């Protein structure tokens, strides 16, 4: 079995990550996959030394204060165990190289990165990079063929439980109209003292843009936008993404936006786009309930 220590950085600019299509090195376990920037630590280097050097050599960019976000343990069958120091950076200088000895460099919109060939487990830490979570340790176990068998996540030094929370309640502009209706600072501060807040917008996770045409669940259970477009599959995909995030983080509770077609717990709009509400749950709320997650609305923060 081989063991190595490596670095990996996701460099962000204008909503895109600088990705490398690994096509040039022989005997590369990442062959033909798209990954971030990084490589093996050299003798005497710490993770910061390593990621600064690798980025400079592979891209020509000089990173400024990269953020050390976590440690990923990558296990490939009985052949390889790799300790990967994971970074994020959005401050840098220099011009990106047009030619790299290890692959092709390209700025890829973040929302399309997962549609490219990549390791399945990368989705898990990419989710975490997009969220304000503490330093984490993530173990990814693959078989020899590269199929993800299991994963284990720990938030380091944390005694607070994770709490999934509708991102709009945190003040993120992810509502259909790009408006905000956050909880009060007092409530959010109180929650943050007791929980690690994991913001999520199922509709964005499913692939819908912001702003977007409003959607409501119809009497037949489908989800349609006001112009009649059927977006049921998009809502179900967002529900699955949110359920996967709950499993990844070990979240046993979720604080969701009432009356939303995704997050409503007890009420939702009736499908007529008239402002009328009826008893019912949103698609993501239903999926989380199937996972055994306890659900709370923004009107029940005193129960958390």
Order of alpha helices (4+ residues) and beta strands (2+ residues): beta-beta-beta-beta-alpha-beta-beta-beta-beta-beta-alpha-beta-beta-beta-alpha-beta-alpha-beta-beta-alpha-beta-beta-beta-alpha-beta
